[in-house]
Amino acid sequence: MARDVMNTLLLPFSIVFFGSLLIQLLAVVIYKRRNTRRYGKQVVATVKQIQVWLDGWYVTAVWTDMVTQRSYTFESKCIAYELKQHVGDSVIVHVDPKNPERYSMKF
């Protein structure tokens, strides 16, 4: 009997605990994504390669900074839907100027 009472009390507390962890994780992800867009630099990169795998599409794009003449290569995460872009088309990339390894591509 006491064990049943403990189990019924433990379940709501565990749901609340893991729910709050999930909310915190989502808040951090959203914060980082918004920071990249808000404080980041928006550039227009050229699609150089599109790969089709079993799990989706992967895009590689290149942008050259005209001031420094340095080229940056951006690789997308797996894209589950068919792309409208083709090789040679433009794609918008939000880049963190302090850390160019942090970016997000907009399709």
Phi and psi in radians as a Rosetta constraint file:
Dihedral C 1 N 2 CA 2 C 2 CIRCULARHARMONIC -1.120 0.35
Dihedral N 2 CA 2 C 2 N 3 CIRCULARHARMONIC -0.583 0.35
Dihedral C 2 N 3 CA 3 C 3 CIRCULARHARMONIC -1.186 0.35
Dihedral N 3 CA 3 C 3 N 4 CIRCULARHARMONIC -0.673 0.35
Dihedral C 3 N 4 CA 4 C 4 CIRCULARHARMONIC -1.101 0.35
Dihedral N 4 CA 4 C 4 N 5 CIRCULARHARMONIC -0.710 0.35
Dihedral C 4 N 5 CA 5 C 5 CIRCULARHARMONIC -1.136 0.35
Dihedral N 5 CA 5 C 5 N 6 CIRCULARHARMONIC -0.722 0.35
Dihedral C 5 N 6 CA 6 C 6 CIRCULARHARMONIC -1.126 0.35
Dihedral N 6 CA 6 C 6 N 7 CIRCULARHARMONIC -0.723 0.35
Dihedral C 6 N 7 CA 7 C 7 CIRCULARHARMONIC -1.140 0.35
Dihedral N 7 CA 7 C 7 N 8 CIRCULARHARMONIC -0.690 0.35
Dihedral C 7 N 8 CA 8 C 8 CIRCULARHARMONIC -1.232 0.35
Dihedral N 8 CA 8 C 8 N 9 CIRCULARHARMONIC -0.489 0.35
Dihedral C 8 N 9 CA 9 C 9 CIRCULARHARMONIC -1.417 0.35
Dihedral N 9 CA 9 C 9 N 10 CIRCULARHARMONIC -0.583 0.35
Dihedral C 9 N 10 CA 10 C 10 CIRCULARHARMONIC -1.231 0.35
Dihedral N 10 CA 10 C 10 N 11 CIRCULARHARMONIC -0.643 0.35
Dihedral C 10 N 11 CA 11 C 11 CIRCULARHARMONIC -1.060 0.35
Dihedral N 11 CA 11 C 11 N 12 CIRCULARHARMONIC -0.875 0.35
Dihedral C 11 N 12 CA 12 C 12 CIRCULARHARMONIC -1.111 0.35
Dihedral N 12 CA 12 C 12 N 13 CIRCULARHARMONIC -0.662 0.35
Dihedral C 12 N 13 CA 13 C 13 CIRCULARHARMONIC -1.149 0.35
Dihedral N 13 CA 13 C 13 N 14 CIRCULARHARMONIC -0.687 0.35
Dihedral C 13 N 14 CA 14 C 14 CIRCULARHARMONIC -1.202 0.35
Dihedral N 14 CA 14 C 14 N 15 CIRCULARHARMONIC -0.636 0.35
Dihedral C 14 N 15 CA 15 C 15 CIRCULARHARMONIC -1.119 0.35
Dihedral N 15 CA 15 C 15 N 16 CIRCULARHARMONIC -0.766 0.35
Dihedral C 15 N 16 CA 16 C 16 CIRCULARHARMONIC -1.129 0.35
Dihedral N 16 CA 16 C 16 N 17 CIRCULARHARMONIC -0.729 0.35
Dihedral C 16 N 17 CA 17 C 17 CIRCULARHARMONIC -1.093 0.35
Dihedral N 17 CA 17 C 17 N 18 CIRCULARHARMONIC -0.916 0.35
Dihedral C 17 N 18 CA 18 C 18 CIRCULARHARMONIC -1.216 0.35
Dihedral N 18 CA 18 C 18 N 19 CIRCULARHARMONIC -0.545 0.35
Dihedral C 18 N 19 CA 19 C 19 CIRCULARHARMONIC -1.118 0.35
Dihedral N 19 CA 19 C 19 N 20 CIRCULARHARMONIC -0.728 0.35
Dihedral C 19 N 20 CA 20 C 20 CIRCULARHARMONIC -1.183 0.35
Dihedral N 20 CA 20 C 20 N 21 CIRCULARHARMONIC -0.620 0.35
Dihedral C 20 N 21 CA 21 C 21 CIRCULARHARMONIC -1.120 0.35
Dihedral N 21 CA 21 C 21 N 22 CIRCULARHARMONIC -0.729 0.35
Dihedral C 21 N 22 CA 22 C 22 CIRCULARHARMONIC -1.114 0.35
Dihedral N 22 CA 22 C 22 N 23 CIRCULARHARMONIC -0.731 0.35
Dihedral C 22 N 23 CA 23 C 23 CIRCULARHARMONIC -1.106 0.35
Dihedral N 23 CA 23 C 23 N 24 CIRCULARHARMONIC -0.721 0.35
Dihedral C 23 N 24 CA 24 C 24 CIRCULARHARMONIC -1.128 0.35
Dihedral N 24 CA 24 C 24 N 25 CIRCULARHARMONIC -0.722 0.35
Dihedral C 24 N 25 CA 25 C 25 CIRCULARHARMONIC -1.105 0.35
Dihedral N 25 CA 25 C 25 N 26 CIRCULARHARMONIC -0.778 0.35
Dihedral C 25 N 26 CA 26 C 26 CIRCULARHARMONIC -1.099 0.35
Dihedral N 26 CA 26 C 26 N 27 CIRCULARHARMONIC -0.662 0.35
Dihedral C 26 N 27 CA 27 C 27 CIRCULARHARMONIC -1.099 0.35
Dihedral N 27 CA 27 C 27 N 28 CIRCULARHARMONIC -0.708 0.35
Dihedral C 27 N 28 CA 28 C 28 CIRCULARHARMONIC -1.153 0.35
Dihedral N 28 CA 28 C 28 N 29 CIRCULARHARMONIC -0.758 0.35
Dihedral C 28 N 29 CA 29 C 29 CIRCULARHARMONIC -1.090 0.35
Dihedral N 29 CA 29 C 29 N 30 CIRCULARHARMONIC -0.795 0.35
Dihedral C 29 N 30 CA 30 C 30 CIRCULARHARMONIC -1.123 0.35
Dihedral N 30 CA 30 C 30 N 31 CIRCULARHARMONIC -0.723 0.35
Dihedral C 30 N 31 CA 31 C 31 CIRCULARHARMONIC -1.052 0.35
Dihedral N 31 CA 31 C 31 N 32 CIRCULARHARMONIC -0.814 0.35
Dihedral C 31 N 32 CA 32 C 32 CIRCULARHARMONIC -1.139 0.35
Dihedral N 32 CA 32 C 32 N 33 CIRCULARHARMONIC -0.694 0.35
Dihedral C 32 N 33 CA 33 C 33 CIRCULARHARMONIC -1.149 0.35
Dihedral N 33 CA 33 C 33 N 34 CIRCULARHARMONIC -0.752 0.35
Dihedral C 33 N 34 CA 34 C 34 CIRCULARHARMONIC -1.177 0.35
Dihedral N 34 CA 34 C 34 N 35 CIRCULARHARMONIC -0.657 0.35
Dihedral C 34 N 35 CA 35 C 35 CIRCULARHARMONIC -1.082 0.35
Dihedral N 35 CA 35 C 35 N 36 CIRCULARHARMONIC -0.727 0.35
Dihedral C 35 N 36 CA 36 C 36 CIRCULARHARMONIC -1.099 0.35
Dihedral N 36 CA 36 C 36 N 37 CIRCULARHARMONIC -0.708 0.35
Dihedral C 36 N 37 CA 37 C 37 CIRCULARHARMONIC -1.289 0.35
Dihedral N 37 CA 37 C 37 N 38 CIRCULARHARMONIC -0.683 0.35
Dihedral C 37 N 38 CA 38 C 38 CIRCULARHARMONIC -1.292 0.35
Dihedral N 38 CA 38 C 38 N 39 CIRCULARHARMONIC -0.830 0.35
Dihedral C 38 N 39 CA 39 C 39 CIRCULARHARMONIC -1.735 0.35
Dihedral N 39 CA 39 C 39 N 40 CIRCULARHARMONIC -0.107 0.35
Dihedral C 39 N 40 CA 40 C 40 CIRCULARHARMONIC -1.423 0.35
Dihedral N 40 CA 40 C 40 N 41 CIRCULARHARMONIC 3.036 0.35
Dihedral C 40 N 41 CA 41 C 41 CIRCULARHARMONIC -1.833 0.35
Dihedral N 41 CA 41 C 41 N 42 CIRCULARHARMONIC 2.309 0.35
Dihedral C 41 N 42 CA 42 C 42 CIRCULARHARMONIC -1.653 0.35
Dihedral N 42 CA 42 C 42 N 43 CIRCULARHARMONIC 2.155 0.35
Dihedral C 42 N 43 CA 43 C 43 CIRCULARHARMONIC -2.193 0.35
Dihedral N 43 CA 43 C 43 N 44 CIRCULARHARMONIC 2.808 0.35
Dihedral C 43 N 44 CA 44 C 44 CIRCULARHARMONIC -1.918 0.35
Dihedral N 44 CA 44 C 44 N 45 CIRCULARHARMONIC 1.962 0.35
Dihedral C 44 N 45 CA 45 C 45 CIRCULARHARMONIC -1.783 0.35
Dihedral N 45 CA 45 C 45 N 46 CIRCULARHARMONIC 2.806 0.35
Dihedral C 45 N 46 CA 46 C 46 CIRCULARHARMONIC -1.811 0.35
Dihedral N 46 CA 46 C 46 N 47 CIRCULARHARMONIC 2.267 0.35
Dihedral C 46 N 47 CA 47 C 47 CIRCULARHARMONIC -1.209 0.35
Dihedral N 47 CA 47 C 47 N 48 CIRCULARHARMONIC 2.123 0.35
Dihedral C 47 N 48 CA 48 C 48 CIRCULARHARMONIC -1.810 0.35
Dihedral N 48 CA 48 C 48 N 49 CIRCULARHARMONIC -0.485 0.35
Dihedral C 48 N 49 CA 49 C 49 CIRCULARHARMONIC -2.678 0.35
Dihedral N 49 CA 49 C 49 N 50 CIRCULARHARMONIC 2.463 0.35
Dihedral C 49 N 50 CA 50 C 50 CIRCULARHARMONIC -2.232 0.35
Dihedral N 50 CA 50 C 50 N 51 CIRCULARHARMONIC 2.150 0.35
Dihedral C 50 N 51 CA 51 C 51 CIRCULARHARMONIC -1.955 0.35
Dihedral N 51 CA 51 C 51 N 52 CIRCULARHARMONIC 2.406 0.35
Dihedral C 51 N 52 CA 52 C 52 CIRCULARHARMONIC -1.953 0.35
Dihedral N 52 CA 52 C 52 N 53 CIRCULARHARMONIC 2.096 0.35
Dihedral C 52 N 53 CA 53 C 53 CIRCULARHARMONIC -2.066 0.35
Dihedral N 53 CA 53 C 53 N 54 CIRCULARHARMONIC 3.067 0.35
Dihedral C 53 N 54 CA 54 C 54 CIRCULARHARMONIC -1.076 0.35
Dihedral N 54 CA 54 C 54 N 55 CIRCULARHARMONIC -0.578 0.35
Dihedral C 54 N 55 CA 55 C 55 CIRCULARHARMONIC -1.575 0.35
Dihedral N 55 CA 55 C 55 N 56 CIRCULARHARMONIC -0.133 0.35
Dihedral C 55 N 56 CA 56 C 56 CIRCULARHARMONIC 2.648 0.35
Dihedral N 56 CA 56 C 56 N 57 CIRCULARHARMONIC -2.802 0.35
Dihedral C 56 N 57 CA 57 C 57 CIRCULARHARMONIC -1.850 0.35
Dihedral N 57 CA 57 C 57 N 58 CIRCULARHARMONIC 2.538 0.35
Dihedral C 57 N 58 CA 58 C 58 CIRCULARHARMONIC -2.264 0.35
Dihedral N 58 CA 58 C 58 N 59 CIRCULARHARMONIC 2.296 0.35
Dihedral C 58 N 59 CA 59 C 59 CIRCULARHARMONIC -2.031 0.35
Dihedral N 59 CA 59 C 59 N 60 CIRCULARHARMONIC 2.381 0.35
Dihedral C 59 N 60 CA 60 C 60 CIRCULARHARMONIC -2.021 0.35
Dihedral N 60 CA 60 C 60 N 61 CIRCULARHARMONIC 2.203 0.35
Dihedral C 60 N 61 CA 61 C 61 CIRCULARHARMONIC -2.242 0.35
Dihedral N 61 CA 61 C 61 N 62 CIRCULARHARMONIC 2.680 0.35
Dihedral C 61 N 62 CA 62 C 62 CIRCULARHARMONIC -2.236 0.35
Dihedral N 62 CA 62 C 62 N 63 CIRCULARHARMONIC 2.443 0.35
Dihedral C 62 N 63 CA 63 C 63 CIRCULARHARMONIC -2.365 0.35
Dihedral N 63 CA 63 C 63 N 64 CIRCULARHARMONIC 2.422 0.35
Dihedral C 63 N 64 CA 64 C 64 CIRCULARHARMONIC -1.967 0.35
Dihedral N 64 CA 64 C 64 N 65 CIRCULARHARMONIC 2.178 0.35
Dihedral C 64 N 65 CA 65 C 65 CIRCULARHARMONIC -1.302 0.35
Dihedral N 65 CA 65 C 65 N 66 CIRCULARHARMONIC 2.075 0.35
Dihedral C 65 N 66 CA 66 C 66 CIRCULARHARMONIC -1.212 0.35
Dihedral N 66 CA 66 C 66 N 67 CIRCULARHARMONIC -0.438 0.35
Dihedral C 66 N 67 CA 67 C 67 CIRCULARHARMONIC -1.311 0.35
Dihedral N 67 CA 67 C 67 N 68 CIRCULARHARMONIC -0.837 0.35
Dihedral C 67 N 68 CA 68 C 68 CIRCULARHARMONIC -1.689 0.35
Dihedral N 68 CA 68 C 68 N 69 CIRCULARHARMONIC -0.174 0.35
Dihedral C 68 N 69 CA 69 C 69 CIRCULARHARMONIC 1.044 0.35
Dihedral N 69 CA 69 C 69 N 70 CIRCULARHARMONIC 0.434 0.35
Dihedral C 69 N 70 CA 70 C 70 CIRCULARHARMONIC -1.694 0.35
Dihedral N 70 CA 70 C 70 N 71 CIRCULARHARMONIC 2.367 0.35
Dihedral C 70 N 71 CA 71 C 71 CIRCULARHARMONIC -1.695 0.35
Dihedral N 71 CA 71 C 71 N 72 CIRCULARHARMONIC 2.490 0.35
Dihedral C 71 N 72 CA 72 C 72 CIRCULARHARMONIC -2.123 0.35
Dihedral N 72 CA 72 C 72 N 73 CIRCULARHARMONIC 2.393 0.35
Dihedral C 72 N 73 CA 73 C 73 CIRCULARHARMONIC -1.911 0.35
Dihedral N 73 CA 73 C 73 N 74 CIRCULARHARMONIC 2.284 0.35
Dihedral C 73 N 74 CA 74 C 74 CIRCULARHARMONIC -2.062 0.35
Dihedral N 74 CA 74 C 74 N 75 CIRCULARHARMONIC 2.331 0.35
Dihedral C 74 N 75 CA 75 C 75 CIRCULARHARMONIC -2.088 0.35
Dihedral N 75 CA 75 C 75 N 76 CIRCULARHARMONIC 2.283 0.35
Dihedral C 75 N 76 CA 76 C 76 CIRCULARHARMONIC -1.397 0.35
Dihedral N 76 CA 76 C 76 N 77 CIRCULARHARMONIC 2.834 0.35
Dihedral C 76 N 77 CA 77 C 77 CIRCULARHARMONIC -1.371 0.35
Dihedral N 77 CA 77 C 77 N 78 CIRCULARHARMONIC 3.081 0.35
Dihedral C 77 N 78 CA 78 C 78 CIRCULARHARMONIC -1.087 0.35
Dihedral N 78 CA 78 C 78 N 79 CIRCULARHARMONIC 2.275 0.35
Dihedral C 78 N 79 CA 79 C 79 CIRCULARHARMONIC -1.920 0.35
Dihedral N 79 CA 79 C 79 N 80 CIRCULARHARMONIC 2.143 0.35
Dihedral C 79 N 80 CA 80 C 80 CIRCULARHARMONIC -1.480 0.35
Dihedral N 80 CA 80 C 80 N 81 CIRCULARHARMONIC -0.214 0.35
Dihedral C 80 N 81 CA 81 C 81 CIRCULARHARMONIC -1.962 0.35
Dihedral N 81 CA 81 C 81 N 82 CIRCULARHARMONIC 2.802 0.35
Dihedral C 81 N 82 CA 82 C 82 CIRCULARHARMONIC -1.233 0.35
Dihedral N 82 CA 82 C 82 N 83 CIRCULARHARMONIC 2.379 0.35
Dihedral C 82 N 83 CA 83 C 83 CIRCULARHARMONIC -1.455 0.35
Dihedral N 83 CA 83 C 83 N 84 CIRCULARHARMONIC 2.641 0.35
Dihedral C 83 N 84 CA 84 C 84 CIRCULARHARMONIC -1.581 0.35
Dihedral N 84 CA 84 C 84 N 85 CIRCULARHARMONIC -0.427 0.35
Dihedral C 84 N 85 CA 85 C 85 CIRCULARHARMONIC -1.325 0.35
Dihedral N 85 CA 85 C 85 N 86 CIRCULARHARMONIC 2.653 0.35
Dihedral C 85 N 86 CA 86 C 86 CIRCULARHARMONIC -2.207 0.35
Dihedral N 86 CA 86 C 86 N 87 CIRCULARHARMONIC 2.941 0.35
Dihedral C 86 N 87 CA 87 C 87 CIRCULARHARMONIC -1.039 0.35
Dihedral N 87 CA 87 C 87 N 88 CIRCULARHARMONIC 2.269 0.35
Dihedral C 87 N 88 CA 88 C 88 CIRCULARHARMONIC 1.736 0.35
Dihedral N 88 CA 88 C 88 N 89 CIRCULARHARMONIC -0.286 0.35
Dihedral C 88 N 89 CA 89 C 89 CIRCULARHARMONIC -1.320 0.35
Dihedral N 89 CA 89 C 89 N 90 CIRCULARHARMONIC 2.924 0.35
Dihedral C 89 N 90 CA 90 C 90 CIRCULARHARMONIC -1.690 0.35
Dihedral N 90 CA 90 C 90 N 91 CIRCULARHARMONIC 2.639 0.35
Dihedral C 90 N 91 CA 91 C 91 CIRCULARHARMONIC -2.459 0.35
Dihedral N 91 CA 91 C 91 N 92 CIRCULARHARMONIC 2.466 0.35
Dihedral C 91 N 92 CA 92 C 92 CIRCULARHARMONIC -1.482 0.35
Dihedral N 92 CA 92 C 92 N 93 CIRCULARHARMONIC 2.331 0.35
Dihedral C 92 N 93 CA 93 C 93 CIRCULARHARMONIC -2.222 0.35
Dihedral N 93 CA 93 C 93 N 94 CIRCULARHARMONIC 2.248 0.35
Dihedral C 93 N 94 CA 94 C 94 CIRCULARHARMONIC -1.656 0.35
Dihedral N 94 CA 94 C 94 N 95 CIRCULARHARMONIC 2.077 0.35
Dihedral C 94 N 95 CA 95 C 95 CIRCULARHARMONIC -2.047 0.35
Dihedral N 95 CA 95 C 95 N 96 CIRCULARHARMONIC 2.402 0.35
Dihedral C 95 N 96 CA 96 C 96 CIRCULARHARMONIC -1.383 0.35
Dihedral N 96 CA 96 C 96 N 97 CIRCULARHARMONIC 2.006 0.35
Dihedral C 96 N 97 CA 97 C 97 CIRCULARHARMONIC -1.120 0.35
Dihedral N 97 CA 97 C 97 N 98 CIRCULARHARMONIC -0.449 0.35
Dihedral C 97 N 98 CA 98 C 98 CIRCULARHARMONIC -1.402 0.35
Dihedral N 98 CA 98 C 98 N 99 CIRCULARHARMONIC -0.453 0.35
Dihedral C 98 N 99 CA 99 C 99 CIRCULARHARMONIC -2.510 0.35
Dihedral N 99 CA 99 C 99 N 100 CIRCULARHARMONIC 1.568 0.35
Dihedral C 99 N 100 CA 100 C 100 CIRCULARHARMONIC -1.089 0.35
Dihedral N 100 CA 100 C 100 N 101 CIRCULARHARMONIC -0.216 0.35
Dihedral C 100 N 101 CA 101 C 101 CIRCULARHARMONIC -1.251 0.35
Dihedral N 101 CA 101 C 101 N 102 CIRCULARHARMONIC -0.306 0.35
Dihedral C 101 N 102 CA 102 C 102 CIRCULARHARMONIC -1.670 0.35
Dihedral N 102 CA 102 C 102 N 103 CIRCULARHARMONIC 1.977 0.35
Dihedral C 102 N 103 CA 103 C 103 CIRCULARHARMONIC -2.691 0.35
Dihedral N 103 CA 103 C 103 N 104 CIRCULARHARMONIC 2.864 0.35
Dihedral C 103 N 104 CA 104 C 104 CIRCULARHARMONIC -2.463 0.35
Dihedral N 104 CA 104 C 104 N 105 CIRCULARHARMONIC 2.408 0.35
Dihedral C 104 N 105 CA 105 C 105 CIRCULARHARMONIC -1.747 0.35
Dihedral N 105 CA 105 C 105 N 106 CIRCULARHARMONIC 2.455 0.35
Dihedral C 105 N 106 CA 106 C 106 CIRCULARHARMONIC -1.979 0.35
Dihedral N 106 CA 106 C 106 N 107 CIRCULARHARMONIC 2.117 0.35
